Amino acid sequence: MNLHDAPWQREVGPGWDVVLVPEQVAHRAVVALGALSTNPVGAVFAIHGVWGFFLPPESDIPPWPARVQYLRSGSQVTLPPSCWTRDQSGSGSGWVRSRSDGHLLTPPLMLHPIVAALCCPRGGRRPIRALGCSREDITVKPPPPAVGPGRDEARADADALRSLAVALDVHEAEVPGTADAFRTFFDSP
């Protein structure tokens, strides 16, 4: 067997981190982001039931959902050989997206809210539905003190939403149209 015919491990970075997202969630996120005129999705690989997105270093604030694994620079990541390609709707390991323009990184401020919404639905509603509102309407307050299990999780969700709302305000200023893209995504079935 040729060395280039098998997945291989390498160290993450420097200059990039990786987020591993469950395949079904990642596919929907790539479709949603790929529909934008800016085409922000960088290179994406699939391996062992997850898709890997390359992100700028220190893209773990706000925290990613529990079903997602964030790999910092210095961690080990398993990559498929460069000759393994696959279609977005296919299965198995391979490169789902590679960019001939050299664009490797996906903006985490665009990927994170979609992944969070798909990973953490509550009661049939997406957890950050407020993104469909105007910026003035976004208010995220800490949950009232709860008794019993789930209290810490609810507080962590509120903290993540608060951080996300601030991050989206900054991103909207840098990339006009971000709010419209999220509104379209969150209002779709």
C-alpha positions as CSV (number, residue, x, y, z in Angstrom):
1,M,0.0,0.0,0.0
2,N,1.3,3.5,-0.9
3,L,1.8,5.9,2.0
4,H,-0.5,8.4,0.2
5,D,-3.4,5.9,0.1
6,A,-4.3,6.1,3.8
7,P,-5.4,8.7,6.3
8,W,-2.5,10.4,8.1
9,Q,-2.0,12.3,11.3
10,R,-0.5,15.7,11.5
11,E,-0.2,18.5,14.0
12,V,-2.8,21.3,13.8
13,G,-1.4,24.7,13.0
14,P,0.4,26.9,13.3
15,G,-1.9,29.6,11.9
16,W,-5.0,27.4,11.8
17,D,-7.2,25.3,14.1
18,V,-9.8,22.7,13.2
19,V,-13.4,22.1,14.3
20,L,-14.8,18.6,13.8
21,V,-18.6,18.7,13.2
22,P,-21.0,15.7,12.9
23,E,-21.5,15.0,9.2
24,Q,-25.2,15.7,9.0
25,V,-24.8,19.1,10.7
26,A,-21.7,20.0,8.7
27,H,-23.4,19.2,5.4
28,R,-26.3,21.6,6.2
29,A,-23.9,24.3,7.3
30,V,-21.9,24.0,4.1
31,V,-25.0,24.2,2.0
32,A,-26.3,27.3,3.9
33,L,-22.9,29.1,3.7
34,G,-22.2,28.0,0.2
35,A,-25.3,29.8,-1.0
36,L,-23.9,33.1,0.0
37,S,-22.3,35.3,-2.7
38,T,-19.1,35.6,-0.6
39,N,-18.7,31.8,-0.6
40,P,-17.0,31.8,2.8
41,V,-16.4,28.1,3.3
42,G,-12.8,27.1,3.0
43,A,-11.3,23.6,2.7
44,V,-13.4,20.8,4.4
45,F,-12.5,17.2,4.9
46,A,-14.6,14.2,6.0
47,I,-13.3,11.4,8.1
48,H,-14.9,8.9,10.5
49,G,-18.4,10.5,10.4
50,V,-17.3,14.1,11.0
51,W,-16.4,17.0,8.7
52,G,-13.3,19.1,9.6
53,F,-13.3,22.9,9.0
54,F,-10.1,24.9,9.1
55,L,-10.5,28.0,11.3
56,P,-8.3,30.9,12.3
57,P,-6.4,30.2,15.6
58,E,-8.3,30.8,18.9
59,S,-11.8,30.4,17.3
60,D,-13.2,28.7,20.3
61,I,-15.0,31.7,21.8
62,P,-17.9,31.5,22.1
63,P,-17.6,27.8,22.9
64,W,-18.7,25.3,20.3
65,P,-21.6,22.9,21.1
66,A,-20.9,19.7,23.0
67,R,-21.3,17.5,19.9
68,V,-18.4,19.4,18.2
69,Q,-14.7,18.9,18.8
70,Y,-12.4,21.9,18.7
71,L,-8.7,21.2,18.0
72,R,-6.2,23.9,18.9
73,S,-2.8,24.4,17.3
74,G,-0.5,21.6,18.6
75,S,-3.3,18.9,18.7
76,Q,-3.3,15.9,16.4
77,V,-5.8,15.7,13.5
78,T,-6.3,12.8,11.1
79,L,-6.6,13.9,7.5
80,P,-7.6,12.0,4.4
81,P,-5.0,11.8,1.6
82,S,-5.1,14.7,-0.8
83,C,-6.2,12.5,-3.6
84,W,-9.3,11.3,-1.8
85,T,-12.2,13.5,-2.9
86,R,-15.9,13.1,-2.4
87,D,-19.1,14.8,-3.2
88,Q,-20.9,16.8,-0.5
89,S,-23.8,14.4,-0.7
90,G,-21.5,11.3,-0.7
91,S,-20.2,9.3,2.2
92,G,-16.9,8.1,3.5
93,S,-13.6,9.9,4.0
94,G,-12.2,12.4,1.6
95,W,-12.0,16.1,0.8
96,V,-15.5,17.6,0.6
97,R,-14.2,21.0,-0.5
98,S,-10.8,22.1,-1.6
99,R,-10.3,25.6,-2.9
100,S,-8.2,26.2,-6.0
101,D,-7.9,29.8,-4.9
102,G,-5.9,28.8,-1.8
103,H,-8.7,29.8,0.6
104,L,-8.3,27.4,3.5
105,L,-10.1,29.0,6.5
106,T,-13.8,29.3,7.1
107,P,-14.9,32.3,9.2
108,P,-16.0,31.0,12.6
109,L,-18.4,33.8,13.1
110,M,-20.4,32.6,10.2
111,L,-20.0,28.8,10.8
112,H,-20.6,28.9,14.6
113,P,-24.2,30.1,14.8
114,I,-25.4,27.7,12.2
115,V,-23.7,24.7,13.8
116,A,-24.9,25.8,17.2
117,A,-28.5,26.0,15.9
118,L,-28.4,22.6,14.3
119,C,-26.7,20.9,17.2
120,C,-28.9,22.3,20.0
121,P,-32.5,22.6,18.9
122,R,-34.9,23.1,21.8
123,G,-38.6,22.4,21.5
124,G,-38.6,22.5,17.7
125,R,-37.2,26.0,17.7
126,R,-33.6,26.9,17.0
127,P,-31.8,28.2,20.1
128,I,-30.7,31.5,18.6
129,R,-33.9,32.5,16.8
130,A,-33.2,36.1,18.0
131,L,-30.8,36.4,15.1
132,G,-33.8,36.9,12.8
133,C,-34.6,40.1,14.6
134,S,-33.0,43.5,14.3
135,R,-29.9,44.1,16.4
136,E,-31.9,46.4,18.7
137,D,-34.3,43.4,19.5
138,I,-31.5,41.0,20.6
139,T,-31.6,40.8,24.3
140,V,-30.2,37.8,26.1
141,K,-30.6,37.7,29.8
142,P,-29.2,35.1,32.1
143,P,-31.9,32.5,33.0
144,P,-33.5,32.8,36.4
145,P,-32.0,30.6,39.0
146,A,-33.1,27.0,38.4
147,V,-33.3,24.2,40.8
148,G,-32.1,20.7,39.8
149,P,-30.3,19.4,36.7
150,G,-29.7,21.6,33.7
151,R,-29.1,24.8,35.6
152,D,-25.5,25.1,34.7
153,E,-26.2,24.1,31.1
154,A,-28.9,26.8,30.8
155,R,-26.5,29.4,32.2
156,A,-23.8,28.3,29.8
157,D,-26.3,28.5,26.9
158,A,-27.2,32.1,27.9
159,D,-23.5,33.1,28.2
160,A,-22.8,31.6,24.8
161,L,-25.7,33.5,23.2
162,R,-24.6,36.7,24.8
163,S,-21.1,36.3,23.4
164,L,-22.5,35.3,20.0
165,A,-24.7,38.4,19.8
166,V,-21.7,40.6,20.5
167,A,-19.5,38.7,18.0
168,L,-22.2,39.0,15.3
169,D,-22.5,42.7,15.8
170,V,-18.7,43.0,15.1
171,H,-18.9,40.6,12.1
172,E,-21.8,42.5,10.6
173,A,-19.8,45.7,10.7
174,E,-16.9,43.9,8.9
175,V,-18.9,41.8,6.4
176,P,-22.2,43.5,5.5
177,G,-25.0,41.1,4.8
178,T,-24.1,38.7,7.6
179,A,-27.4,39.4,9.5
180,D,-29.4,38.9,6.3
181,A,-27.7,35.5,5.7
182,F,-28.5,34.3,9.2
183,R,-32.0,35.6,9.0
184,T,-32.5,33.6,5.8
185,F,-31.0,30.5,7.4
186,F,-32.9,30.7,10.7
187,D,-36.3,31.4,9.0
188,S,-36.0,28.4,6.7
189,P,-37.6,25.1,7.7
